[in-house]
Amino acid sequence: MKLRTLGAGAPAVPAVGYGGMHLSLQERPPQQVSIEVVRAALDAGVRLIDTADVYCLDDSDLGHNERLVADALRGWNGPRNEVLVATKGGLTRPGGRWERDGRPKHLRRACERSLRALGVDRIAIYQLHAPDPKVPFEESVGALADLRREGKIHSVGLSNVSVAQIRAAEAIVPIASVQNRLNPFFREALEEGVVAYCEERGIGFLAYSPVGGGRLNRKLPEHPVLLPMAAKLGVSAHALVLAWVLSRSPAVIAIPSARRLEHALDSVRAGELELSAEDLAAIDRTEFSRA
């Protein structure tokens, strides 16, 4: 796969990474199956793994995905020094709910817990999972800047942010990555200028839910525009959509999740898929219903 650049001195990585979330939520696979999925993605060329402390069932299960990723890496025979693990802090899971907590005290505690779960002395990229409306944004980002100065994290990332928030964060600390949703169903990262701003600033844009997420990605194989296109090219509809996402900007790095080995490998292959201008334009002008 072609390499794509992250910002703030972080190394370049292949265009398709791996998002670990669905290995740790409800209906998660058995532990050994999950580890095999992660290792297969790495063997296929993935070098960026995205995780979070709250990829788990609830607050009693915090760090599940981080520990799983650490276990997969420990037993992997490949070049461990080439793999970047990006994790996140700033959410909690009381009773299985998703709630925001951007207080500096919480972020520091979460970072320390993530260091232990991942079994590392320094986290490659530590991302603010989402702005907390109850906490001044600059205070949350300032906490990550402090952790960076202390050597606990190498690079700072943001998630679920606007262009104005990226600018505000850049005034405090260099930003390596921005992780927002991007897929044909949800194009706000394009429409609101976040992707363009990341490209302009040399910041990596990590596209989460790049094939729609949840029930939406199950609509893709029978989509009337994608179905004949996939048959013509001999690829899956999911690979087509990933290729479209990657085509939006050289700053984009897709981080699809997968519970099954074959789905993880299909996503990696999309990193080398070049769509024609005609096919890209067809996807551009097509409405992807969320109904």
N, C-alpha and C positions, 0 to 999 in steps of 0.2 A: 504493500500500500504506500501511497505517497505520504510524505510527512507534512504535518501542519504545525504551525508555530503557536506556542503559548507565550504569554507576556512575562515581564518582570524577571527575566533570567531563567525561567523554567525551560527545560529542553523541549525540542520538537518531538511530536509523537505521531504515529499513524492516524489516518483520518477517522478510523472507526475504533472506538474504545469499547468498554464493557461496563454496563451499569448493574450493580449487584442487588438492587432493591428486592426484586421478586424472588430471590433465593431465601428471603428472611421474613416475608409477610405470611398471611394466611395461605394455606394450601402450598406451603413451601416444600420442595423436594427433600428426600432424606439427605443427611449431611454429606455422605460420600458421593452421592449423585451431584450435589451442588459443587463439591470440590472438583469433580471431573469436568463439569461444565466450564468452570473458571480456567482450569489448566488447558482444556481444549482451545479456548479462546486465546490464551497466551501462546500456545503452540502454533496457532494460525497466524500470529503476528500482532495481536493486541498488546499495547504497552501502556495503556492508561486504564486503570480500574477506578470507577467511581463508587463510593460507598457513603455511609453516614451512621452516626451512633444510633439514630432512631429507625434504622431499617431493622425492625424487630416486631414482636407482637404487641408489647406494651412496656411500661417503665421497668418491669421486673426482668425484661429480656434485653435491655439496652446493650448495644455493642455486638449483637449477634452476628450481623453481616461483617463487621470489621474483624471479628475473631475468625469467621469462616474464610475471609480473604487471606488473613494471615496464615491459616492452616494450609490453604491451597498453595501459597507461595513457598512455605517452608518445605513442602515435599516436591516442588517443581524442579525439574532438572535444567531449565533454561537459564538465561542470563538475568538473574534477579536485579542486578544494578541498573538494567534498562527499563524496569517497570516503575511507573509512577502510580502511587495510590493516593487518590484525592478523597478526603472525607469532609464531613460537614458537622457544624454545631449550630444550635440556635432554636431547636425544636424539642418538645418533650412528647411522651406517649401515655399520659394518664388514662387508664382504662381502655387503652387502644386508640384513643383519639389523637389527633395531630394538633398540638398547640405550640404557639411561639413563645420563646423566652430568649430575648436578645440582651439580657443584662450582662455586663462584663463579668460579674461573679459567676454566673451560670456558664458563660462561654469558656472561662478559664477552667472551671471544673470539668466541663465536657471535653475540652482538649486534653487535659491530663488523663481522663478515662480512655480517650481514643488512643493516646500514646501507648497505654498499657494493653488495650485490646489488640492493637496492630503489632505490638512487640517491637516498636522502633523508638529511637531517641529523638527523631525529628520527623514531622509529617511533611510530605512533599508539597501538597497543596491543601490548605485548610480553608474551607469555604463557610461564609455566613449563610445558613440554610435559607433564611428569609428575613427581611426586615420585620422588626417587632414594633407595631404602632404604639406600644406603651413605653418604648425606650427610644430616646434620641438616636437616630441612625449613626451619627458620628461617634457616639459612645460605644456602640456595638463594634464598629469598624476599628475604633481606637483600641479595643481589647485585643483584636487580632493583630494590630500593629505592635502592641506590647509583646505578644507571644512570639512574633517574628523577631523582634529585637533580642529576646531572651534565647533565641535559637531553638525554640520548641517546634516552629514551623518554618519551612523554607520560603513558601510563597503563599500569598493571600488570594482567595477567590471569593466571588459573590454569587448568589443565586436568587432568582425571582426578583430582579431589580429593574429599574428604569434607567434611561440615559442620565437623568438628573442625579440619581443615586450613585451611578458609576462615577460621575464627575466629582461628587462630594467625597466618595471614598478615595479617589485618586489624589485628592488634596491632603490625605492623611498617610497613605501607604501605597506603594506600587501594586497594581492589580494584575494578576497573571491570567485569570479566567473569569468568565461570567457564564453561569449555567441557567438558562431559561428554556421554557418549552418551545419547540418548533417542529411542526409537521403540517401536512396539507390541510388538516382540520382546524388547526390553530396557528395562525400566521402573525400574531401580534408582535413577535420579536422582529419581524421584517417591517411590518406596517408602522411600528412605533420607533424604528430607527436603531434598535439595540444592536442588531447584527452589523449594520453599517458602521456604527460608532466603534464597535470592537475591532472591525477590520481597519478602520482609520487609526486606531490607537495601538494596534499590534497586540491586542488582547485575544486570547483564545475564547471562542464561543462554544460552550459545551451544550449541544442540543439534547435535552432530555425528552422522553416520550416521542422519539423521532418517527415512529410509525403509528402514533395516535394514542397508545396506551389503552389498557382495559378492553372494553367491548368494541372500541372503535377500530383497533387493528384487525379485529376479526371480520370487519366489513371489506377489507382490502382485496382479498382474492377474487371476489365476485364483482368488484367495481367495474362498471361498463367501459371506462377508459383504460384502466390498468390491465384488465383481463386479456384483451387482444395484444396489447403491448408486451406483456409478460410472455405470452405464447410465442410472439415473433422473435423475442430476444432469448428465449429459453431460460428465463430467470423467474424468481418468485415476485409477486406483487410487493412484498415487503422490501425486497432488495431494490426494486424500482423506486419506492418511496424514499429509502435511505439515500440512494444516489441523487434523487431530487433535492433532498435536504442538504447534502454535501455540496451540491452545485450552487447553492445560494450565495456562498462567499468562501474565499480561501481561508477565512478565519474559523469556519465551522468544523467542529469535531463532533461526530455523532456518538452518543453513548447508549445504544439500545440495551435493554435487559433481555434475558432469556432464561427460562427454567430448563430447557432441553438442549442437549448438545447440538443437535442438527440445526436448531434455530440460531444458536450462537455462531455457528460456522457460516450459515447463510448470510448473517449480518456482516461478517468479516469480508466475505466475497463481494459484498456491495461496495466496498471501498475501492475496488478496481473497475467498477462498472461505469462506463462513460456513455451517457445518454445523448442522443442527437439533439440538435437545437429544436427540431420539430417535436420530439417526444417531450422535452422539457417544457416547451410552450403549451403543449396539450395539457400537461399536469397543471401548469400555471393558471390556465383559464378555466379549469374544471372546479365545480363546487363539490366539496366533500361534506356530505350531510352528517351532522352530529346526532340526528334523530335516532 
